Amino acid sequence: MNTRVYTVADRDQFDTIVDARSPAEFALDHVPGAINCPVLDDEERRIVGTLYVQESPFEARRVGGAMVARNIARHIEERFADKPRNWRVMVYCWRGGLRSGSFTTWLRLVGWDAQQMQGGYKQWRRHVIEVLGERCPQLDLRVLCGATGSAKTRVLQSLAQAGEQVLDLEALAAHKGSVLGTVPGTPQPSQKGFETQLGQAIEGFDLSRPVFVEAESRKIGRLFVPDALLHRLRAAPCIEISATPHARLEYLLRDYAYLGDEPAELARTLGLLHGLVDNATLARWQELAHARDLAALFAALMEQHYDPLYARSQRANFAQFGQAARMETDDLTPQGIDKLAQAIVENQKIPVRC
């Protein structure tokens, strides 16, 4: 019998990683690439937990054991019926205990090479925290700055397509970073889920090469940028995209066109700015939202809110903003963005990390 202990570091050796926790636990966060095959679903887990507290551990194990056996049998019949004899599978639960242990035992009885991940999800979580803490300070970040509407996210995407290393925090957070940044139909991940995606991205970077990233505040929507990354971000060299107001407005009208589909919701979202602007200004913006006049609304937001905020925040939050390489453009069409990305890579003014 194989007595070796398998850890998070061994996960790439297996064909499949099985998360044996409940669907709710899995949805909150999980090892990337894992599939959810719960030995107890959310309701069953509640029932077993109640029995444990109100009756006895034995009664909880008696009832729970039958549930676990049925669920494992169903997974073997439905999820793993096509797996060959040489299939290798790693199984984990919350702490690498009874749930994953039971599942692993039955998979081994079938004849598969099934191994339990030591420490379970808790060990995975420690791994993510370690990766962020150790690798973030080593990143050679190049921070894209620019007022709202400067197409920073699209420039990052173009840089990635050109083969550059890119950390797209807004894509990982499923949010565009501003008060209007909610992505329709795409909920933000949990904080732990966000950090798992972030850790996975950072773990894959070549630390000897630059990593382009967008200037972000501490929060992206309701998610927090981890301190280790935020500190590195704020100390890194900057590249400022200086686009004309007309180009920015045209870009915003394309990128946020969907906001005109639900004017009442747009007006409600603008209400979140209460206290940051005077009531009369906010009322005018909400009127423009109800009228679906996005051009006038975005022009007003740029001039009266976002541009003054940008002017105050960049020098305060980014130590090297004063020495930023300045990239000017009047074209934020897809073709113009690709040219801008190429110019950023080729520009010899980009500060080199000491």
Legacy VTK file of the C-alpha trace (Angstrom):
# vtk DataFile Version 3.0
C-alpha trace
ASCII
DATASET POLYDATA
POINTS 354 float
0.000 0.000 0.000
1.232 3.493 -0.837
1.949 5.226 2.490
3.312 8.444 1.032
1.722 11.669 2.264
0.396 13.874 -0.545
0.151 17.644 -0.138
-1.019 20.696 -2.063
2.324 20.709 -3.884
1.527 17.308 -5.453
-1.802 18.291 -7.010
-0.458 18.468 -10.584
0.445 14.767 -10.444
-3.219 13.712 -10.542
-5.721 13.399 -13.373
-8.588 14.732 -11.232
-8.914 16.656 -7.982
-12.139 15.951 -6.091
-13.551 18.369 -3.529
-15.702 16.253 -1.210
-17.150 19.234 0.684
-20.690 20.538 0.372
-21.733 22.679 -2.621
-21.864 25.809 -0.446
-18.297 25.277 0.759
-17.132 24.608 -2.796
-18.840 27.748 -4.126
-17.068 29.908 -1.555
-13.617 28.760 -2.680
-11.833 25.627 -3.876
-8.607 24.347 -5.362
-8.499 25.516 -9.015
-9.611 22.787 -11.391
-11.264 20.680 -8.682
-14.671 19.116 -9.271
-17.280 19.061 -6.538
-18.474 15.585 -5.525
-19.962 16.175 -2.070
-20.245 13.248 0.305
-22.857 15.347 2.135
-24.862 18.080 0.403
-25.738 21.317 2.197
-28.967 20.005 3.753
-27.444 16.668 4.730
-24.528 18.463 6.371
-26.982 20.589 8.353
-28.895 17.508 9.483
-25.757 15.678 10.611
-24.473 18.748 12.429
-27.769 19.176 14.257
-27.781 15.515 15.324
-24.229 15.831 16.587
-25.127 18.780 18.825
-28.660 17.830 19.904
-28.410 14.029 20.208
-24.971 12.428 20.077
-21.867 11.990 17.936
-22.826 8.324 17.436
-26.266 9.171 16.067
-24.727 11.784 13.764
-22.231 9.210 12.437
-24.938 6.555 12.024
-27.206 8.798 9.946
-24.354 10.578 8.213
-22.592 7.323 7.352
-25.582 6.106 5.358
-25.809 9.425 3.518
-22.099 9.364 2.726
-22.264 5.810 1.402
-25.188 6.634 -0.901
-23.523 9.764 -2.223
-20.179 8.076 -2.882
-21.958 5.233 -4.705
-23.796 7.751 -6.882
-20.584 9.590 -7.761
-18.851 6.322 -8.713
-21.791 5.340 -10.912
-22.458 8.728 -12.492
-19.237 10.774 -12.433
-16.524 8.120 -12.634
-18.072 5.314 -14.693
-15.741 6.046 -17.609
-12.501 6.305 -15.639
-9.797 3.786 -16.624
-7.868 1.499 -14.301
-4.862 3.865 -14.234
-6.896 6.955 -13.254
-5.220 8.964 -10.478
-7.394 11.086 -8.216
-6.649 13.374 -5.261
-9.475 13.956 -2.770
-9.787 16.676 -0.148
-12.368 18.012 2.300
-12.179 20.739 4.960
-9.229 19.411 6.985
-8.347 16.145 5.240
-10.535 14.170 7.621
-13.522 11.842 7.521
-15.230 13.060 4.369
-12.226 12.806 2.076
-10.959 9.740 3.957
-14.192 7.839 3.341
-14.246 8.816 -0.327
-10.589 7.847 -0.812
-11.130 4.430 0.804
-13.975 3.532 -1.542
-12.118 4.728 -4.637
-9.148 2.589 -3.631
-11.409 -0.421 -3.134
-12.515 -0.054 -6.735
-8.851 -0.214 -7.754
-8.004 3.393 -8.580
-4.954 5.233 -7.289
-6.814 7.583 -4.932
-4.906 9.777 -2.484
-6.052 12.113 0.251
-4.662 15.650 0.236
-3.078 16.244 3.621
-4.634 19.132 5.506
-7.517 19.523 3.054
-8.867 22.924 2.087
-7.334 24.542 5.187
-3.897 23.589 3.904
-4.804 24.982 0.477
-5.819 28.264 2.084
-2.480 28.469 3.920
-0.730 27.824 0.610
-2.547 30.741 -1.069
-1.645 33.107 1.764
1.999 31.995 1.596
2.160 32.504 -2.185
0.736 36.024 -1.908
3.020 36.937 0.967
6.191 35.575 -0.610
5.782 36.371 -4.311
3.975 39.744 -4.345
7.023 41.665 -3.036
9.121 40.055 -5.808
6.885 41.126 -8.700
8.413 43.599 -11.158
5.156 45.501 -11.597
4.547 48.205 -14.195
1.421 50.100 -13.171
-0.903 51.504 -15.840
-2.403 54.773 -14.628
-4.881 56.990 -16.402
-8.138 58.820 -15.796
-11.441 56.970 -16.082
-12.098 56.022 -19.695
-8.419 55.619 -20.621
-9.005 51.974 -21.634
-6.469 50.633 -19.142
-8.143 47.215 -18.955
-8.278 46.902 -22.751
-4.619 47.913 -22.957
-3.784 45.139 -20.496
-5.657 42.678 -22.678
-3.718 43.843 -25.723
-0.439 43.503 -23.829
-1.397 39.946 -22.859
-2.177 39.094 -26.483
1.269 40.405 -27.398
2.864 37.929 -24.982
3.471 40.222 -22.021
2.790 39.139 -18.449
-0.416 40.768 -17.223
-2.238 40.750 -13.893
-5.845 41.751 -14.634
-7.233 42.394 -11.158
-10.608 43.598 -12.424
-11.116 40.413 -14.444
-10.296 38.292 -11.383
-12.620 40.414 -9.227
-15.416 40.468 -11.866
-15.781 44.229 -11.384
-14.595 47.324 -13.258
-13.504 49.094 -10.115
-15.760 52.171 -10.133
-19.189 52.911 -8.713
-20.611 51.813 -12.085
-18.314 48.794 -12.273
-20.737 45.927 -11.643
-20.532 43.419 -14.520
-24.069 42.407 -15.572
-24.817 38.750 -14.927
-21.427 38.109 -13.316
-21.340 38.099 -9.512
-18.081 38.830 -7.771
-16.293 35.848 -6.218
-15.837 35.554 -2.487
-12.763 37.230 -0.980
-11.130 33.811 -0.579
-12.053 32.863 -4.142
-10.537 36.111 -5.420
-7.323 35.455 -3.505
-7.144 31.890 -4.841
-7.362 33.165 -8.438
-4.836 35.868 -7.650
-2.409 33.403 -6.076
-2.716 31.049 -9.033
-1.975 33.886 -11.476
1.024 35.143 -9.495
2.404 31.629 -9.028
2.592 31.299 -12.810
4.619 34.477 -13.425
8.268 34.528 -14.408
9.681 36.790 -11.703
12.528 37.909 -13.968
10.073 39.607 -16.377
7.829 42.666 -15.886
4.169 42.247 -14.993
1.737 44.893 -16.235
-1.129 45.758 -13.898
-3.756 48.482 -13.660
-3.668 51.062 -10.880
-6.291 50.061 -8.340
-7.521 51.298 -4.991
-7.678 49.054 -1.946
-11.155 47.821 -2.952
-12.457 46.503 -6.254
-16.199 46.407 -5.794
-16.642 44.647 -2.454
-13.297 42.812 -2.616
-10.025 43.884 -1.017
-6.645 43.771 -2.744
-4.338 41.809 -0.377
-1.919 44.033 1.528
1.237 42.406 0.120
0.122 43.165 -3.437
-1.226 46.623 -2.606
2.090 47.671 -1.058
4.035 46.467 -4.106
1.534 48.139 -6.442
1.892 51.498 -4.760
5.697 51.408 -4.817
6.091 50.252 -8.440
7.022 52.282 -11.568
4.054 53.863 -13.342
3.021 54.364 -16.958
0.365 57.032 -17.482
-2.076 56.801 -20.375
-3.001 60.373 -21.267
-5.959 60.183 -23.654
-7.964 63.135 -24.908
-11.355 63.734 -23.264
-13.103 63.043 -26.574
-11.371 59.676 -26.997
-12.171 58.731 -23.412
-15.829 59.651 -23.750
-16.180 57.662 -26.971
-14.538 54.683 -25.279
-16.822 54.898 -22.231
-19.906 55.040 -24.431
-18.818 51.784 -26.080
-17.624 50.027 -22.950
-20.608 50.949 -20.755
-23.336 50.987 -23.404
-25.318 48.380 -21.453
-25.975 50.895 -18.667
-28.558 52.567 -20.880
-30.675 49.394 -20.870
-31.808 49.876 -17.261
-32.025 53.610 -16.520
-33.727 53.162 -13.145
-30.962 50.838 -11.958
-28.329 53.251 -13.245
-29.957 56.111 -11.329
-30.072 53.958 -8.189
-26.384 53.103 -8.535
-25.492 56.764 -8.943
-27.222 57.304 -5.619
-24.246 55.563 -4.000
-22.353 58.807 -4.616
-24.568 60.591 -2.077
-22.326 62.577 0.227
-19.471 62.654 -2.282
-21.164 65.235 -4.508
-23.788 67.853 -3.696
-27.463 66.890 -3.910
-28.250 69.138 -6.854
-25.438 67.648 -8.963
-26.457 64.116 -8.060
-30.063 64.860 -8.983
-28.976 66.154 -12.419
-26.938 63.005 -13.039
-29.874 60.815 -12.083
-32.123 62.769 -14.457
-29.652 62.098 -17.264
-29.673 58.409 -16.329
-33.471 58.225 -16.496
-33.322 60.003 -19.868
-30.736 57.468 -21.124
-28.455 60.375 -22.059
-25.218 58.498 -21.420
-23.077 60.940 -23.408
-24.046 63.896 -21.218
-23.919 61.800 -18.069
-20.450 60.376 -18.711
-19.095 63.776 -19.744
-20.374 65.268 -16.485
-19.042 62.376 -14.390
-15.610 62.711 -15.986
-15.368 66.474 -15.518
-16.959 66.813 -12.084
-16.146 63.556 -10.314
-13.661 61.126 -11.837
-11.021 63.565 -13.146
-10.722 65.565 -9.901
-10.597 62.277 -7.961
-7.859 60.952 -10.249
-5.798 64.123 -9.900
-5.910 63.843 -6.100
-5.379 60.121 -5.727
-2.528 59.137 -8.061
0.274 61.144 -6.493
-0.999 60.295 -3.019
-1.195 56.535 -3.621
1.590 55.760 -6.113
5.082 56.742 -5.014
6.583 56.816 -8.524
3.688 58.519 -10.295
5.699 61.735 -10.631
8.242 59.881 -12.796
5.641 58.024 -14.884
6.271 57.434 -18.575
3.518 59.453 -20.260
1.790 57.855 -23.256
-0.429 60.307 -25.142
-3.193 59.232 -27.507
-6.336 60.510 -29.177
-7.396 57.053 -30.405
-8.957 54.448 -28.114
-10.527 52.362 -30.843
-9.445 48.682 -30.822
-6.732 49.505 -33.382
-5.591 52.522 -31.382
-5.422 50.469 -28.182
-3.198 47.870 -29.879
-0.861 50.631 -31.058
-0.810 52.083 -27.557
0.093 48.706 -26.061
2.909 48.307 -28.580
4.203 51.790 -27.762
4.170 50.978 -24.032
6.321 47.893 -24.582
8.743 49.716 -26.876
8.947 52.945 -24.925
12.421 53.298 -23.465
11.216 55.623 -20.732
9.647 52.798 -18.729
11.568 52.829 -15.434
13.613 49.722 -14.734
13.320 48.166 -11.289
16.510 48.533 -9.274
LINES 1 355
354 0 1 2 3 4 5 6 7 8 9 10 11 12 13 14 15 16 17 18 19 20 21 22 23 24 25 26 27 28 29 30 31 32 33 34 35 36 37 38 39 40 41 42 43 44 45 46 47 48 49 50 51 52 53 54 55 56 57 58 59 60 61 62 63 64 65 66 67 68 69 70 71 72 73 74 75 76 77 78 79 80 81 82 83 84 85 86 87 88 89 90 91 92 93 94 95 96 97 98 99 100 101 102 103 104 105 106 107 108 109 110 111 112 113 114 115 116 117 118 119 120 121 122 123 124 125 126 127 128 129 130 131 132 133 134 135 136 137 138 139 140 141 142 143 144 145 146 147 148 149 150 151 152 153 154 155 156 157 158 159 160 161 162 163 164 165 166 167 168 169 170 171 172 173 174 175 176 177 178 179 180 181 182 183 184 185 186 187 188 189 190 191 192 193 194 195 196 197 198 199 200 201 202 203 204 205 206 207 208 209 210 211 212 213 214 215 216 217 218 219 220 221 222 223 224 225 226 227 228 229 230 231 232 233 234 235 236 237 238 239 240 241 242 243 244 245 246 247 248 249 250 251 252 253 254 255 256 257 258 259 260 261 262 263 264 265 266 267 268 269 270 271 272 273 274 275 276 277 278 279 280 281 282 283 284 285 286 287 288 289 290 291 292 293 294 295 296 297 298 299 300 301 302 303 304 305 306 307 308 309 310 311 312 313 314 315 316 317 318 319 320 321 322 323 324 325 326 327 328 329 330 331 332 333 334 335 336 337 338 339 340 341 342 343 344 345 346 347 348 349 350 351 352 353
